[in-house]
């Protein structure tokens, strides 16, 4: 189901001042601080990877949450289509709001138009609208998946969508020792947290 479509430059400008990042609870309650916050560092790193290949013009972000990654991805001049997928309607509504053009977007015109579409769904589902996208991101998604959905992820991404570039990130359990206040996992919804070795073997 398509929730909303937002071509940049066609909507009235809207200033969005939401800078909250889901999944940063550990950093907020700990005395340890990262500057910039780890979530922002992650978005910058993933967008840089996707920016390295000019042929990546269509990107789908599975588990988009509230769409904060789009703020970084829209800076890619060669990006023409962005699809955001999440299981939560509430997150998708937030992502639609974040994707609306800012004043800056209207002043600095793109060489090519950029359309953002938002879909309620899961990385475990093979949606024909997403087949053939050039880039796929799963930023801090896998640790939220139940085992059955996690098993379907490789088939959806590498067998069905078949992107040129896929970037998958997950918290590194090896670093949990730096958070002395941490009891259990970093987020209430994590089903697991892998070490670097476990992630590589997966």
C-alpha angles and dihedrals in degrees: 000000000000111000101185142337123216120185107194114245098025101079124073110265115269124187111221115196100181111125099163118130120200116226097035094107094115094055092047096052096040128082087230114095131191121205111233095021116260092249092058092045088053094051092048092050094048093046090050091053091051092045092059092075116057090195090068098097101143120053130179120198111203114204091019094172109187093347100251091142090065089069088066099035095054089067089072103103093202093053112108105162130034124184122189120197127191136154092225122081089200092056091047092052088053091047091052089053093049091049095057111112118265124216087262090058091054094048096045104052119205123235087232129026118254122214122195121199128185125209133185106227147093139263085241090067124078103221111188090214088069099048113121099018111155097223135032128191130190103179112187090335109116095067089060094055126100114236095259093053092044090056090054095050098084092049092050095046104034101024102037112022093030099191126190089231129027124181120191121179130184134170113274108233089201088075096053088094089072089066105068092178092056115112114184118337131352095249132030092234098051112119091193141345119221131212117231090261093051092050092050092049091050 
